[in-house]
Amino acid sequence: MLSLDNTFSDEDVQDFIGSVYRFLGQLPDGSIAFTAEPKIDGLSMSIRYENRKLVSAATRGDGTTGENVTANVRTIKQIPKTLPADAPDIVEVRGEVYMAKSDFLDLNAQMEAEGKQTYVNPRNTAAGSLRQLDAKVTESRKLRFFAYAWGEISEMPSDTQMGMVETFGKWGFPVNPLMKRLCNIEDILGHYREIGLKRPDLDYDIDGVVYKVDRLDLQQRLGFRSRSPRWATAHKFPAEQAFTTVENIDIQVGRTGALTPVARLTPVTVGGVVVTNATLHNEDYIKGIGNSGERIREDDHDIRIGDTVIVQRAGDVIPQVLDVVMEKRPAGVEAYVFPRTCPVCGSHAVRERNEKTGKLDSVTRCTGGFVCRAQATEHLKHFVSRNAFDIEGFGTKQVDFFFESEDDALKIRTAPDIFTLKKRQEASTLTKLENIDGFGKVSVKKLFDAIDERRSIALNRFIYALGIRHVGETTAKLLARHYGTYEAFEAAMKEASSLAGDAWQDLNNVEGIGEIVARAIVEFYKEPRNLDVVGRLLDEVTPQAAEQIAASDSPVAGKTVVFTGSLEKFTRDEAKARAESLGAKVAGSVSKKTDILVAGPGAGSKLDKARELGVQTMDEDEWLALIGG
Ligand code: IVH
């Protein structure tokens, strides 16, 4: 299950529509229809029917693996348990589970009457209700549902987005009555405003309007970027704001040593959620300077302890301090002085200079590296986090506990130590984890089982868990897919250490990886300390070879393809996306590793180089014939 790109302004929406036409190689003549519908602020859910019977329901989770919540979903009255006879054999309906605002208020009134703690907002309450172990509790919470998308379907009942949703309605699913099919940008933005005006009166929370290309054949041609479809976007409503005061400014030290200032605020409710902290990003941000040196606040307003500020919260994003109310600044407050030493380990904290641009980095970084307790523990927290090793029962609390220990049978300072903990415990007679407060025999066994379960792990998760700077989930997936095995990846990174040669070129040619990221990876593998940790980790853990993508039987799967010259049958973007969806890697330049060069009219130096290197070359028609039209 994918996510959506966000758009915030009318211009963003114009760009989105323009990009759809451009990708498809059409003039923006208003001929492509879009659907526009509210973006429900709930939890996405995929519900599977086999032979018209509900068989399973899963939350979105990390997009690939979600939580099985079938028993709880069965209690939701609005979700049909069976589909009509004309529905296909296999159907996965996707949509949003939510709690009505009125039901939420009733529930909180009841909690209050019973002297219990009240809930924060409908969305969190719905999430908690779905995760209940007792389905009876879920049932009592009266959750609701809107259907708006689908997964696997054995036979498509329609060829448009609108038609699909109408079919879901006929099958008994609630569908949103505010969904419309529109072509012109004026109409689309008009509908956005109309939904915005209705927002306060709707009995469910929404945080924007989702636009989708209506024709499913066009959706298919447009395809996906790494995480989101090219054929859809979420036009968000403006964020909600409130006034409060800055009580203090604390400095947090992150995994990469970045010193992040955080404003401690007098608690204030913004859009139904109590806000007590807001990120101040970096030294310049506090001064009112943006990342490119631009002014971000009127008259260079800086943020000081004691100031009254405007805070903004948009969706799940960390609250921001937007501006300072200068009239309310108390007399005598002084400008904030950003620390030059790490508040955790005392090492120097510096702003590096970018080698290329010569500009000062906006981030102040602790130079303590592994010596810094904050960096080391944040590394471990990242390592065990949900999208990395995801070790059940091993969260931030456990990291802090094991890290602080001085006992050889307990201490965990680096990731491999997690996997030797059981052995060290077994060998020790003195410190038994099960005798320590907060652990018991059962929970210790559970913890060790959870750790053992991760001795084999997907390559992309493994790479992501290493915590290499700039390597997020998407990049880790690209690397896993490109290099296939961990051994191949590490060998290539070491080979690329001179920032020249084939291995370096190859890394830079991976679509989606730019020079900054490439450098960061190579730097990581130059550090002996990292190699030591990874080496010890590999003694304990086996990263699986990356899964071959679904289209592995396509004739171009695994091949490196370069497009050059002008293409006539499709735009460059579409050609690239299509090749990638068939499992090919698309590179920007020709090298020894290139398998195929597709050359349109006007091809020049790349074609010459391909011929020189003996790379197979073909024209657009031959390429189309190869991939099956
Ligand atoms: S379409 C491939 N339509 O928004 C795109 N999503 O930010 C499938 N959401 O995970 C999503 N209302 O939970 C779509 N009308 C709507 C939606 C909607 C809420 C949520 C959904 C998704 C998230 C993406």
Boltz pocket constraint, residues with backbone or C-beta under 6 A from the ligand:
constraints:
  - pocket:
      binder: B
      contacts: [[A, 2], [A, 3], [A, 4], [A, 5], [A, 37], [A, 38], [A, 39], [A, 40], [A, 41], [A, 42], [A, 43], [A, 44], [A, 60], [A, 95], [A, 96], [A, 148], [A, 149], [A, 210], [A, 229], [A, 232], [A, 234]]
      max_distance: 6.0
